């Protein structure tokens, strides 16, 4: 077993520097990445997107489609993209190392969820340039309430560390708590602290092991009527297998709509999944009441 981490350290010498300052975090990172590599050798899960996902999604939220919230997103999206371009950042596939940043379908769904559900507590894993974080925070400001907690493992390279969260302007940071570290080490403690959440967004390491861990943790704290959004579901079996272990939900698979074709994906688009947790039958307790348009 020691041979695998040592081999990893030989390929990633910067990780050796982290080992002394954060041994638990570094070894956990290595273990998770080794497991993810092993998973990729297995057969891929063939998800199929619903071409009418957005109409389905709106109807489940009690909204007409297209909604006021869709129009709000379309107005704000070019402004954020223009700001990033002015800073020399080209959002889209592989814009943050190997990560995508700024898939319009994915971010639009999250915007509508935040605006509709009026959440008090939103938790996301993965930040990169912070495009998704920016839209969550902008939506919370329009709601007049709510906070975002983002768990993110910073890149080892300092040049990339300086780009984490650059899409989030200072005026939005009072609603934002950025927690550095692995979700496996930080997420349980955060969820225990919050007690309950209304929206969870997975966009960190896309291994089945990590997806299952995060969803198991978040689902237990998710309020009835809340939602989970999982990016890059086509990268592993995690979303599919999680849905086989829980009940009381509705789900849909959606096209991510990258800003340009993502040649790594079988459909050149990528996929994300939405889980809507059913409200409690016969009781108003813990229900989320969507706002009217």
Secondary structure, 3 states (H helix, E strand, C coil): CHHHHHHHHHHCHHHHHHHHHCHHHHHHHHHHHHHHHHHCCCCCCCCCCCCCHHHHHHHHCCCCCCCHHHHHHHHHHHHHHHHHHHCCCCCEEEEECCEEECCHHHHHHHHHHHHHHCCCEEEEECCCCCHHHHHHHHHHHHHCCCEEEEEECCCCCHHHHCCCCCCCCHHHHHHEEEEECCHHHHHHHHHHHHCCEEEEEECCCCCHHHHHHHHHHHHHHEEEEEEEEEECHHHCCHHHHHHCCCCCEEEEEEECCCCCCCCCCCCCCCEEEEEEECCCCCCCCCCCCCCCC
